[in-house]
Each structure stands twice: as C-alpha cells, then as structure tokens.
Amino acid sequence: MASIEIQALLITFREALEALLIVGIITTYLKRIKRPEFTKYVWIGVGLALLASFGAALLFQVVFTGFAAMGSEMYLKISIMMISSILLTQMVFWMAKHSKNLKGEMESKLDTYLTTGNVIGMVFHSFLVVLREGIETVFFFAAITGGNIEKAITGWGAISGVLIAVVVCYFFFKGSMRVPLKTFFKFTGAFIVVVAAGLLVQGISMMQDLKIIGSVMPQVYNLTSFLPEHPIDYAHYVRDHGVAPLLSGEIGIFFKALFGYSSMPSIEEVVAYIGYFVVIYLLVKENGKEKTATAKQAVAHNEDKQEVSNDYRKKSPGVTTINT
C-alpha cells in the first residue's frame, strides 16, 4: 500500500538521519583531534545496536504472533498505536531541542571518554544512540502495518528512506549541503506530527469498536458519499444507494493510513484529533518562550559582566588585566 510505504520512508529517513548524523559527528571529531584509532569502537557500538534492533524486531514479531494466536492481537495493535503516537511526538520535540547544540553535546561527551580512557563508554554511547532509533523504528513499523514489521522493512519506503538519509549525511559532512538541517527537521517533523495524530485517532476508533470505551456521539458527520474510508464502504454505499461515491475507497484508505482519516468519526475522535494539534501548538509556543527567555538571560548576563569589568577598571586605573 502506497500510504504505508510513504510513512515507512518518512520514519526511516528521520530515524536513520538522526543516527547517521550523531555517528558522523563522533567519527569526524575523532579524526579532527587526530584520535582515529577510537573510531573502531564507535562502529562496534553501531554494529551491536543494529543486531539488537534486528533481534527486537524478531522478538516483537514472535510476541505479536502469540497475541494473534490467542485472539488478542487487536489489544496489542491499540497499545502499539498509542505508544508510537507518543514516541513520534517525543522524537520531533527532542530533535527540535537538541539539533542546534547536537554537535557540541556529542563532542563534550567524547572528550570525557577520551580523557578517562573509557573505551567501553564510547562503545556503549554509540550503541545507545543507534539502538534508540532502531527500537523506535520497530514500534513505528508495527503501528503502520498492524504488526507486520517484515512488510515495512522490505518495502521500497524503508529502503528509500535509508538511502536518502545516507545521501543527505554525505553532502552534509562534505560541506556541500546548503539547506540547514533545522529546516529538514521542521519539514519532516510537521508531517510526522500529522502521522502521530492519525495513529492516536485510529487507536481510539479501535477501542470504541471493541467497546473498551464508549461514545457520547458515535457519528459526528458522514462523508461516505464523498470519500468512503475503505473499498468495502464504497461497495456497501453502491449497494445501498445505487450510485457510487464521488471518490474511490482506495483514496479513503490511503488517507486513513496516512492521516487517520475517518468518513464517520465519533465525537471523541474529532476532539482527540483537534486537541492533539492544540497541545502541540501550545508546547511549541512554550518552547519558543523558553528559548527567548534563555537568550535574553544570556545577553543580560554578558552585559552585567561587561559592566562589572568596566567599573573595576574605572576604580583601579593603574591595574592592568592580564589574559591567561
């Protein structure tokens, strides 16, 4: 399905790009300070993380198969969708917060490991960086495919996402990429937020179908005559009304998988969808205020230091400041 492949491409691109950027920053820094002998420990950590991520995918598939055998796979699917929605949202905000100082933070940690000769720490650090992205990818693939992780991994979307991430990182570290990474993360982050909202709403819809939660208003509106959310709904509408809906059910299922579209949503789905974006907006606005306040404090602090220095020089004209 094209919608799943697009989701897989976007998710894999983001996850692979984050991992490759951090690994690239680490290896580039080691070369710059003439300590390339430690690079092998970074790649050992990366290799172990990839193996662990693959193992997690296999384990997850076994667990999902077990739930399916017990007839409880729908409960697992709901849990995956909810967790994935939270993880996707957290991923966007984490990168927005750390993208500006990512390089400095990584180099600072490396200096600590190199100073103390902590080779295990270096391996473990690169291991955790890549493993975090790998585990998140497993969850996201499970959410968008309904548990069939292999389908997402072997599709063109996941493969294309990795290749694009590799190309972007190559040009970034070669210094020939002129578009700031912050712009990349803003653009993909906005799309991922929409995907996360869709997963949240689909989870609520599934809980209502299973009668886990009820509904004050099961149907706010009905757009089946315009855009049915599934080919089955399209066929039923033709059967019941003798005319075809304006748009195909294939388009509806595409939008449902990609954005959480529903032709007959409950009031809870509508409120959750709108409420999610309201919360995201408020969080973004609050983060913007915090950054502005921090910047003002930094400027004020520097101005205070300058004033103190000027006052000291005025009071002690015979004192010469020596910079060490």
C-alpha positions in Angstrom: 0.0 0.0 0.0 1.4 3.4 -1.0 0.4 5.1 2.2 2.4 2.6 4.3 5.4 3.0 2.1 5.3 6.8 2.4 5.0 6.5 6.2 7.9 4.0 6.2 10.0 6.3 4.0 9.5 9.3 6.2 10.0 7.4 9.5 13.1 5.6 8.3 14.5 8.8 6.9 14.1 10.6 10.2 15.4 7.7 12.3 18.4 6.9 10.0 19.3 10.6 9.6 19.4 11.2 13.3 21.6 8.1 13.9 23.9 8.8 11.0 24.3 12.4 12.0 25.4 11.6 15.5 27.7 8.8 14.4 29.1 11.1 11.7 29.7 13.9 14.3 31.6 11.4 16.5 33.8 9.9 13.8 34.5 13.3 12.3 35.5 14.8 15.6 37.8 11.8 16.3 39.6 12.4 13.0 39.9 16.1 13.6 41.6 15.7 17.0 43.8 13.0 15.5 42.4 10.1 17.5 41.1 7.9 14.6 42.1 4.7 16.5 39.0 5.1 18.6 36.7 5.1 15.5 36.5 1.3 15.5 34.9 1.3 19.0 32.2 3.6 17.6 31.4 1.2 14.8 31.5 -1.7 17.2 28.7 0.0 19.1 26.8 0.7 15.9 27.1 -2.9 14.8 25.9 -4.2 18.1 22.9 -1.8 18.1 21.9 -2.9 14.6 22.0 -6.6 15.7 20.0 -5.7 18.9 17.4 -3.8 16.8 17.0 -6.7 14.4 16.6 -9.0 17.5 14.0 -6.7 18.9 12.1 -6.8 15.6 12.1 -10.6 15.6 11.1 -10.8 19.3 8.3 -8.3 18.6 7.0 -10.4 15.7 7.0 -13.6 17.9 5.1 -11.7 20.6 2.6 -10.4 18.1 2.1 -13.9 16.6 1.5 -15.2 20.1 -1.2 -12.5 20.7 -2.8 -13.3 17.4 -3.0 -17.0 18.3 -4.8 -16.0 21.5 -7.1 -13.7 19.5 -5.8 -10.7 21.3 -3.8 -9.0 18.6 -6.2 -6.1 18.4 -5.3 -5.1 22.0 -1.7 -5.2 21.1 -2.3 -3.1 18.0 -4.1 -0.5 20.1 -1.2 -0.4 22.5 1.4 -0.1 19.7 -0.6 2.8 18.1 -0.8 4.8 21.3 2.9 4.2 22.2 4.0 5.0 18.7 2.0 8.3 18.7 3.8 9.3 21.9 7.2 8.3 20.6 6.7 10.1 17.3 5.8 13.3 19.1 8.7 13.0 21.5 11.1 12.4 18.7 10.1 15.6 16.9 10.5 17.7 20.1 13.8 16.0 21.1 15.4 16.8 17.7 14.0 20.4 17.8 15.5 20.9 21.2 18.9 19.3 20.5 19.5 19.9 16.8 21.2 23.3 17.4 23.7 22.0 20.1 23.9 18.4 19.0 27.5 18.7 17.8 28.7 20.4 20.9 27.0 17.9 23.2 28.5 14.9 21.3 32.0 16.4 21.3 31.8 17.1 25.0 30.9 13.5 25.8 33.7 12.3 23.6 36.2 14.5 25.4 35.1 12.9 28.7 35.5 9.4 27.4 38.9 10.2 25.8 40.3 11.9 28.9 39.3 9.0 31.1 40.3 6.3 28.5 36.7 4.9 28.8 36.6 2.8 25.7 33.6 0.8 27.0 31.7 4.1 27.5 32.4 5.1 23.9 31.1 1.8 22.6 28.1 2.0 24.8 27.3 5.5 23.8 27.2 4.8 20.1 25.3 1.6 20.9 22.6 3.5 22.7 22.3 6.2 20.1 21.6 3.8 17.3 19.6 1.3 19.4 17.2 4.1 20.4 16.5 4.9 16.7 16.2 1.1 15.9 13.7 0.4 18.7 11.6 3.4 17.7 11.6 2.2 14.1 10.4 -1.2 15.1 7.5 0.3 17.0 6.5 2.7 14.2 6.6 -0.1 11.6 4.5 -2.3 13.8 2.0 0.6 14.2 1.6 1.4 10.5 1.5 -2.2 9.3 -0.7 -3.6 12.0 2.2 -5.8 13.3 3.7 -7.0 10.0 7.2 -5.4 10.6 8.7 -7.5 7.8 6.4 -5.9 5.3 7.6 -2.4 6.2 11.3 -3.3 6.4 11.4 -5.0 3.0 9.3 -2.3 1.2 10.6 0.4 -1.0 9.7 3.1 1.5 12.1 1.9 4.2 14.9 1.2 1.8 14.4 4.6 0.1 14.4 6.4 3.5 17.7 4.9 4.5 19.3 5.8 1.1 18.0 9.4 1.2 19.4 9.7 4.8 22.8 8.4 3.7 22.9 10.9 0.8 21.9 13.8 3.0 24.5 13.0 5.6 27.2 12.5 2.9 26.6 16.0 1.5 26.3 17.5 5.0 29.7 16.2 6.2 31.2 17.1 2.8 30.1 20.7 3.4 28.2 21.0 0.2 24.7 20.9 1.6 23.4 24.5 1.8 19.9 23.8 3.3 20.2 23.8 7.1 19.3 20.6 8.8 17.0 22.5 11.1 14.8 23.2 8.0 14.8 19.4 7.2 13.7 18.5 10.7 11.0 21.2 10.8 9.5 20.0 7.5 9.6 16.3 8.3 8.6 17.0 11.9 5.4 18.7 10.8 4.5 15.6 8.6 5.3 13.2 11.4 3.1 15.1 13.9 0.2 14.6 11.4 1.0 10.8 11.3 1.2 10.7 15.1 -2.3 12.3 15.3 -3.6 9.8 12.9 -2.3 6.9 14.9 -3.9 8.3 18.1 -7.3 8.7 16.4 -7.1 5.2 14.9 -6.3 3.8 18.4 -9.4 5.5 19.8 -11.5 4.2 17.0 -10.3 0.6 17.5 -11.1 0.9 21.3 -14.6 2.1 20.5 -15.1 -0.8 18.0 -14.0 -3.3 20.8 -16.3 -1.5 23.3 -13.4 -0.7 25.5 -14.6 2.9 25.6 -18.0 4.3 24.7 -19.1 7.3 22.8 -21.3 10.3 23.6 -21.8 10.8 19.9 -20.8 7.8 17.7 -21.2 9.7 14.4 -20.5 13.5 14.1 -20.8 13.5 10.3 -20.9 11.1 7.4 -18.7 11.7 4.3 -19.2 8.3 2.8 -20.9 9.7 -0.2 -17.9 11.9 -0.8 -14.9 9.8 0.3 -15.5 6.4 1.9 -12.6 5.3 4.1 -12.4 1.8 2.7 -13.2 -0.1 -0.6 -15.8 -2.1 1.5 -17.6 1.1 2.5 -17.5 2.1 -1.2 -19.1 -1.2 -2.2 -21.8 -1.0 0.5 -22.7 2.5 -0.4 -23.2 1.5 -4.1 -25.3 -1.5 -2.9 -27.5 0.6 -0.6 -27.9 3.8 -2.7 -27.5 2.6 -6.3 -24.9 5.3 -7.1 -21.2 5.4 -6.5 -19.5 7.8 -4.0 -17.6 10.8 -5.6 -14.2 9.4 -4.7 -12.8 5.8 -4.5 -12.4 3.9 -1.3 -8.8 3.3 -2.3 -8.2 7.0 -1.8 -10.0 6.9 1.6 -7.9 4.0 2.9 -4.8 5.9 1.8 -5.8 9.0 3.8 -6.8 6.8 6.7 -3.5 5.0 6.9 -1.5 8.2 6.4 -3.5 10.8 8.4 -6.1 8.8 10.4 -9.0 9.9 8.1 -12.5 8.7 9.1 -15.6 9.2 7.0 -17.8 8.7 10.1 -15.8 9.8 13.1 -17.1 9.8 16.7 -17.0 13.0 18.8 -14.1 11.5 20.8 -12.1 11.0 17.6 -12.7 14.6 16.5 -11.9 16.1 19.9 -8.7 14.0 20.2 -7.5 14.9 16.7 -8.1 18.7 17.2 -6.9 18.5 20.8 -3.7 16.9 19.8 -2.8 19.7 17.5 -3.8 22.3 20.1 -1.5 20.7 22.6 1.4 20.5 20.1 0.8 24.2 19.3 0.9 25.2 23.0 4.1 23.1 23.5 5.8 24.7 20.6 4.8 28.2 21.7 6.0 27.4 25.3 9.4 26.1 24.0 9.7 29.3 21.9 9.2 31.4 25.0 11.7 29.4 27.0 14.3 29.8 24.2 13.7 33.6 24.1 13.9 33.9 27.8 17.2 31.9 27.9 18.7 34.1 25.2 17.7 37.3 27.0 19.2 35.9 30.2 22.5 35.1 28.4 22.6 38.6 26.9 21.8 40.2 30.3 24.5 38.1 32.0 27.1 39.1 29.5 26.2 42.8 29.8 26.4 42.6 33.6 29.9 41.0 33.3 31.0 43.8 31.0 29.6 46.5 33.3 31.4 45.0 36.3 34.6 44.8 34.3 34.3 48.5 33.2 33.5 49.6 36.8 36.6 47.8 38.1 38.8 49.4 35.5 37.5 52.9 36.4 38.1 52.4 40.1 41.5 50.9 39.6 43.1 52.8 36.7 46.6 51.5 37.5 45.6 47.9 37.3 46.4 46.0 34.1 44.4 43.0 33.2 46.4 40.0 32.0 44.7 37.4 29.9 45.9 33.9 30.5 
